[in-house]
Amino acid sequence: MGFYIVGLYTSITTGNHRKVTDLAEQKDVASRYDDTADSFDSEVGVTELLMGINGIRQKLAARCKGHVLEVSCGTGRNLGYYDIGKDGKVDSLCFVDLSPQMVEVCRKKWAALFGSEKASSKLKPTLNVRFVTGSALSNMPLAPNDKKYDTIIQTMGLCSTPCPVQLLTNMVTHLNTSNPEARILLLEHGRSYMPWLNSWIDVSAQAHAEKHGCWANRDIGALVQEAADQSGLEVMNERRHHAGTTWMFELKAKPEIANTQAAVPTVTTPEPAESKSWLSMLGWK
């Protein structure tokens, strides 16, 4: 928690102090990731390690099974945590992000982790993996054989999009609601349950957004509930850490919306070219 406070203090003392709490007034800063992709993991790696975020990512990714869609995949900070061994629960992985630079780092990271003959021999032989540059606010690729997804996971994405509710409702259209085990799993950061901390977050939010590409003062719980009310999602589990600023959700479709959704159009994407990079325990450069 101390590292989070230090980050807030830095933003307060160096940036714009105007409070911007209304979602409608928060400008779209997602393009910032195009500029920070190569250094992103190095910038957040130590903080996430010390705050235990890596452990939370691991637990969340380990719950993914079947055909898996990772929305707002970024640089692929969840790559090493999926159950993709020979007897693993994951059948396919599709990584989607708006930033081509982020997707490229994610692709290189996959190649570094699993591109060697020795590493790839330990993976499920039928595992299908794709890397897609595109918006998660519209049609995304279907799973293999034109199926919808059994698990959709997003980590730290609602803070970066100008339309968080639309993003969540669009996930539902790609979820296999006929599967009672299908889930949407979220790891997000936003407002605290402590008023004094929210005041700090609000003061630093604009400077933080302009530097890092995400708005840290959004009420994630309210956004998730609004999307659930609109789309027929049910909040199965909700947990918060770090004075409430880190949010975890498990969502499923209510029974009444199963088998009622229209098919999502298929998006054709080229096969990614394999490339090599090097892996750092704390981040990528």
HELIX and SHEET records of a PDB file:
HELIX    1   1 GLY A    2  THR A   14  1                                  13    
HELIX    2   2 LEU A   23  GLU A   25  5                                   3    
HELIX    3   3 ARG A   32  MET A   51  1                                  20    
HELIX    4   4 ILE A   53  ALA A   61  1                                   9    
HELIX    5   5 LEU A   79  TYR A   81  5                                   3    
HELIX    6   6 PRO A  100  PHE A  114  1                                  15    
HELIX    7   7 GLU A  117  SER A  120  1                                   4    
HELIX    8   8 PRO A  144  ASP A  146  5                                   3    
HELIX    9   9 PRO A  164  THR A  173  1                                  10    
HELIX   10  10 PRO A  195  HIS A  212  1                                  18    
HELIX   11  11 ILE A  220  SER A  231  1                                  12    
HELIX   12  12 PRO A  255  ILE A  257  5                                   3    
SHEET    1   A 7 ASN A 128  THR A 133  0                                        
SHEET    2   A 7 VAL A  90  ASP A  97  1                                        
SHEET    3   A 7 GLY A  66  VAL A  71  1                                        
SHEET    4   A 7 THR A 151  THR A 155  1                                        
SHEET    5   A 7 ARG A 183  HIS A 189  1                                        
SHEET    6   A 7 THR A 246  ALA A 253 -1                                        
SHEET    7   A 7 LEU A 233  HIS A 241 -1                                        
END                                                                             
